[in-house]
């Protein structure tokens, strides 16, 4: 029979269990979140939410979203150059 446990040993074991749980949760949440974001971005930019029968609508949506992305990047560059440099 072992003697009485030291209170610091109990706190150490509890801290290790908590760290293990946090590590498992962060891997699950972080990994799946980034995967979901990438899948949604791919679907969004390729007009996955539009009707495939109307090819003009699909291509118009793709062009519009691509131009919007180019405009947003250009605006960010313009703002950096204008106000930070």
C-alpha positions as CSV (number, residue, x, y, z in Angstrom):
1,X,0.0,0.0,0.0
2,X,1.4,3.3,-1.0
3,X,1.6,6.2,1.3
4,X,-0.5,9.4,1.1
5,X,-0.1,11.2,-2.2
6,X,1.5,14.6,-2.3
7,X,-0.9,17.4,-3.3
8,X,1.4,18.6,-6.0
9,X,1.3,15.1,-7.6
10,X,-2.4,15.4,-7.9
11,X,-2.2,18.9,-9.4
12,X,0.4,17.7,-11.9
13,X,-1.7,14.8,-13.1
14,X,-4.7,17.0,-13.5
15,X,-2.6,19.6,-15.4
16,X,-1.3,16.8,-17.7
17,X,-4.8,15.5,-18.4
18,X,-6.0,19.1,-19.2
19,X,-3.1,19.6,-21.6
20,X,-3.8,16.4,-23.4
21,X,-7.5,17.3,-23.7
22,X,-6.7,20.8,-25.1
23,X,-4.2,19.3,-27.6
24,X,-6.7,16.8,-28.8
25,X,-9.4,19.5,-29.1
26,X,-7.2,22.0,-30.9
27,X,-6.1,19.5,-33.5
28,X,-9.7,18.5,-34.2
29,X,-11.0,22.0,-34.4
30,X,-8.1,23.6,-36.2
31,X,-7.6,21.0,-38.8
32,X,-11.3,20.6,-39.7
33,X,-11.9,24.3,-39.8
34,X,-9.1,25.0,-42.3
35,X,-10.3,22.1,-44.5
36,X,-13.9,23.3,-44.4
37,X,-12.8,26.9,-45.3
38,X,-10.7,25.7,-48.2
39,X,-13.6,23.5,-49.5
40,X,-16.1,26.4,-49.2
41,X,-13.7,28.9,-50.9
42,X,-13.1,26.5,-53.8
43,X,-16.9,25.9,-54.2
44,X,-17.6,29.6,-53.9
45,X,-15.1,30.7,-56.5
46,X,-16.2,28.0,-59.0
47,X,-19.8,29.0,-58.7
48,X,-20.8,25.7,-57.0
49,X,-24.0,27.3,-55.7
50,X,-25.4,28.2,-59.1
51,X,-27.5,26.1,-61.4
52,X,-25.3,24.0,-63.7
53,X,-27.9,24.1,-66.5
54,X,-27.4,27.8,-67.0
55,X,-23.8,28.1,-68.2
56,X,-24.0,31.9,-68.7
57,X,-24.9,32.4,-65.1
58,X,-22.2,30.0,-63.9
59,X,-19.5,31.8,-66.0
60,X,-20.8,35.2,-65.1
61,X,-20.6,34.3,-61.4
62,X,-17.1,33.0,-61.8
63,X,-15.9,36.1,-63.6
64,X,-17.6,38.4,-61.2
65,X,-16.2,36.7,-58.1
66,X,-12.7,36.6,-59.6
67,X,-12.8,40.3,-60.5
68,X,-14.0,41.0,-57.0
69,X,-11.1,39.2,-55.5
70,X,-8.7,41.0,-57.8
71,X,-10.3,44.3,-56.9
72,X,-10.0,43.5,-53.1
73,X,-6.3,42.6,-53.5
74,X,-5.6,45.7,-55.5
75,X,-7.4,47.9,-53.0
76,X,-5.4,46.4,-50.1
77,X,-2.2,47.1,-52.0
78,X,-3.2,50.6,-52.8
79,X,-4.1,51.3,-49.2
80,X,-0.7,49.9,-48.0
81,X,1.2,51.9,-50.5
82,X,-0.7,55.1,-49.8
83,X,-0.8,55.1,-46.1
84,X,2.1,53.0,-44.9
85,X,4.9,53.8,-47.4
